[in-house]
Amino acid sequence: MSEIDLRRNPAVWATFVAVQLAAVAAYFVVSDAVALTARHALYPVVWITLGAWVVVNTPLPDELPWYAPVIGVVSGFYFVLLLYLGGLVGTVSAASPVSTSFFVSGASPGWGPILGYTGDAIYARLVPFQVVGYAALSYLVFVALTDTATSLVGAAVGLVSCVGCTWPLVAGAISVVGGAGVGVGAAGAPDVVQAFSYELSTAVFVAAVVLLHRYAS
């Protein structure tokens, strides 16, 4: 199927979403897995579908600039930074040495299978929907960096789209509001925001994709 068909044909994307939903439903039927809520089972579908859509609909420039290799390095660093902020990769404490190991953990489609590695110095927990989403953001940063000035804001927004780092940032803001007597008290704000961290992360991810797509198009 041509690229133009993927961009313009709603049936293609409807089928793509339907296949994912069918895979999720089938998985829960044949396995003992239990989703925290129905919406938690659907968040990966949102991330993967939007990530695929925006990559297909944001083509590379006809001619890459001479500094394209530098942009590639920056985009790669941005991808690793998102993984790090999301808690998917990191360093192992020297005070808690562990043996090197690889593992595969089952989870519902999109959430798993989770590929894991723990070494003497680093660890990695690669959750499929987050990896796809962060890769899409990094691709958009690569395209957008052909116009550096307009891409900086979008890249900054993308940094807070990771599940692991969204809630502490928003918790601080809600704590300030709560201290003024509006809505949530400062002491309870982190727990409230953490409870909705996936909702907030998904919302910020969508905003980051929209913003970067606008600048990269």
C-alpha positions as CSV (number, residue, x, y, z in Angstrom):
1,M,0.0,0.0,0.0
2,S,1.4,3.4,-0.9
3,E,2.3,6.1,1.6
4,I,-0.5,8.3,0.3
5,D,-3.0,5.5,1.1
6,L,-1.8,5.3,4.7
7,R,-2.1,9.0,5.1
8,R,-5.5,9.5,3.5
9,N,-7.5,6.3,4.0
10,P,-9.4,6.2,7.3
11,A,-10.1,2.5,6.8
12,V,-6.4,1.7,7.1
13,W,-6.2,3.3,10.6
14,A,-9.6,1.9,11.7
15,T,-8.3,-1.5,10.8
16,F,-5.0,-0.8,12.6
17,V,-6.9,0.2,15.8
18,A,-9.4,-2.8,15.5
19,V,-6.5,-5.3,15.2
20,Q,-5.0,-3.8,18.4
21,L,-8.3,-3.9,20.3
22,A,-8.9,-7.5,19.1
23,A,-5.4,-8.5,20.3
24,V,-6.0,-6.9,23.7
25,A,-9.4,-8.6,24.1
26,A,-8.1,-12.0,23.0
27,Y,-5.1,-11.7,25.4
28,F,-7.4,-11.2,28.4
29,V,-9.6,-14.1,27.3
30,V,-6.8,-16.6,27.1
31,S,-4.6,-15.4,29.9
32,D,-4.9,-14.7,33.6
33,A,-3.9,-11.1,33.2
34,V,-6.2,-8.5,34.8
35,A,-6.1,-4.8,33.8
36,L,-6.2,-2.2,36.5
37,T,-9.1,-0.6,34.6
38,A,-10.5,-0.8,31.1
39,R,-8.9,2.5,30.2
40,H,-5.4,1.3,31.3
41,A,-5.7,-1.5,28.8
42,L,-6.5,1.0,26.1
43,Y,-3.7,3.6,26.7
44,P,-1.1,1.5,24.8
45,V,-3.5,1.6,21.8
46,V,-3.6,5.4,21.9
47,W,0.2,5.7,22.1
48,I,1.0,3.1,19.4
49,T,-1.7,4.4,17.0
50,L,-0.8,8.0,17.4
51,G,2.9,7.3,17.2
52,A,2.5,5.3,14.0
53,W,0.1,7.9,12.5
54,V,2.4,10.8,13.1
55,V,5.5,9.1,11.7
56,V,3.6,8.2,8.5
57,N,2.2,11.7,8.2
58,T,5.5,13.5,8.9
59,P,7.8,12.7,6.0
60,L,11.4,13.6,6.0
61,P,12.5,16.8,4.0
62,D,13.3,16.2,0.4
63,E,16.8,17.2,1.1
64,L,18.4,16.7,4.5
65,P,20.7,19.5,5.7
66,W,24.5,18.9,5.8
67,Y,24.3,18.7,9.6
68,A,21.8,15.8,9.5
69,P,24.2,13.5,11.4
70,V,24.4,16.0,14.2
71,I,20.6,16.1,14.4
72,G,20.6,12.3,14.4
73,V,22.8,12.3,17.5
74,V,20.7,14.9,19.2
75,S,17.5,13.0,18.5
76,G,19.1,9.8,19.7
77,F,20.1,11.5,22.9
78,Y,16.6,12.8,23.3
79,F,15.2,9.3,22.9
80,V,17.5,7.9,25.6
81,L,16.6,10.8,27.8
82,L,12.9,10.1,27.5
83,L,13.6,6.4,28.4
84,Y,15.7,7.5,31.4
85,L,13.1,10.0,32.7
86,G,10.4,7.4,32.2
87,G,12.3,5.0,34.4
88,L,12.8,2.5,31.5
89,V,16.6,2.7,31.6
90,G,18.9,3.7,34.4
91,T,21.9,2.9,36.5
92,V,22.3,0.1,39.1
93,S,23.4,1.2,42.5
94,A,26.9,0.1,43.4
95,A,25.6,-0.7,46.9
96,S,23.2,-3.3,45.4
97,P,25.1,-5.4,43.0
98,V,23.1,-8.0,41.0
99,S,24.0,-10.6,38.5
100,T,23.6,-9.9,34.9
101,S,20.3,-11.2,33.5
102,F,17.8,-10.9,30.7
103,F,14.1,-11.6,31.1
104,V,10.8,-11.3,29.2
105,S,7.8,-10.5,31.3
106,G,4.3,-11.1,29.9
107,A,1.7,-8.4,29.9
108,S,-1.3,-7.3,27.9
109,P,-0.5,-6.2,24.3
110,G,1.2,-2.8,24.2
111,W,2.3,-3.2,27.9
112,G,4.2,-6.3,27.0
113,P,6.0,-8.4,26.5
114,I,8.4,-6.3,28.6
115,L,12.0,-6.9,27.6
116,G,14.3,-6.5,30.6
117,Y,18.0,-6.4,31.3
118,T,19.9,-5.9,34.5
119,G,23.6,-5.6,34.5
120,D,26.4,-4.6,36.9
121,A,26.0,-0.9,35.9
122,I,22.7,-0.4,34.0
123,Y,19.2,-1.8,33.7
124,A,16.5,-1.6,31.0
125,R,12.8,-2.3,31.1
126,L,11.4,-1.8,27.6
127,V,7.6,-1.4,27.6
128,P,6.4,-1.5,23.9
129,F,3.9,1.3,23.9
130,Q,6.3,3.7,25.6
131,V,9.2,2.8,23.4
132,V,7.0,3.4,20.3
133,G,5.7,6.7,21.6
134,Y,9.2,8.0,22.6
135,A,10.6,6.8,19.2
136,A,7.9,8.8,17.4
137,L,8.6,11.9,19.5
138,S,12.3,11.5,18.7
139,Y,11.6,11.1,15.0
140,L,9.5,14.3,15.1
141,V,12.4,16.1,16.9
142,F,14.7,15.0,14.1
143,V,12.4,16.4,11.4
144,A,11.6,19.5,13.4
145,L,15.3,20.3,14.1
146,T,15.7,21.3,10.5
147,D,14.2,24.5,11.9
148,T,15.8,24.6,15.3
149,A,14.0,27.7,16.6
150,T,10.6,26.3,16.2
151,S,11.3,22.8,17.5
152,L,12.7,23.8,20.9
153,V,9.3,24.3,22.5
154,G,7.9,21.0,21.1
155,A,10.9,19.1,22.4
156,A,10.6,20.6,25.8
157,V,6.9,19.5,26.0
158,G,7.9,16.0,24.8
159,L,10.3,15.6,27.8
160,V,7.3,15.5,30.2
161,S,5.4,13.0,28.2
162,C,7.1,10.1,30.0
163,V,4.9,8.2,32.5
164,G,7.5,8.2,35.2
165,C,8.2,11.9,35.3
166,T,4.9,13.6,34.6
167,W,3.2,13.3,38.0
168,P,6.0,14.9,40.1
169,L,6.0,17.9,37.9
170,V,2.2,18.3,37.9
171,A,2.1,17.5,41.6
172,G,4.1,20.5,42.4
173,A,1.7,22.8,40.5
174,I,-1.3,21.2,42.2
175,S,0.3,21.6,45.6
176,V,0.7,25.3,45.0
177,V,-2.9,25.6,44.0
178,G,-4.0,23.5,46.9
179,G,-2.1,25.7,49.3
180,A,-4.2,28.6,48.2
181,G,-7.3,26.7,49.2
182,V,-8.4,25.6,45.8
183,G,-9.3,21.9,45.2
184,V,-6.5,19.7,46.6
185,G,-4.4,20.2,49.6
186,A,-0.7,20.3,49.2
187,A,-0.1,17.2,51.3
188,G,-2.5,15.0,49.2
189,A,-1.6,16.4,45.8
190,P,1.2,13.9,44.9
191,D,-1.0,10.9,45.7
192,V,-3.8,12.3,43.7
193,V,-1.6,13.1,40.7
194,Q,0.2,9.8,40.9
195,A,-3.2,8.0,40.8
196,F,-3.8,9.7,37.4
197,S,-0.2,9.6,36.1
198,Y,-1.1,7.5,33.1
199,E,-3.9,9.8,32.1
200,L,-1.7,12.9,32.5
201,S,1.2,11.3,30.7
202,T,-1.1,10.3,27.8
203,A,-2.5,13.8,27.6
204,V,0.9,15.3,27.5
205,F,2.1,12.8,25.0
206,V,-0.7,13.7,22.7
207,A,0.0,17.4,23.2
208,A,3.7,16.9,22.4
209,V,2.9,14.9,19.3
210,V,0.5,17.5,18.0
211,L,3.0,20.4,18.7
212,L,6.0,18.7,17.2
213,H,4.0,17.5,14.2
214,R,2.9,21.0,13.6
215,Y,6.5,22.3,13.6
216,A,7.9,19.3,11.6
217,S,5.3,19.4,8.9
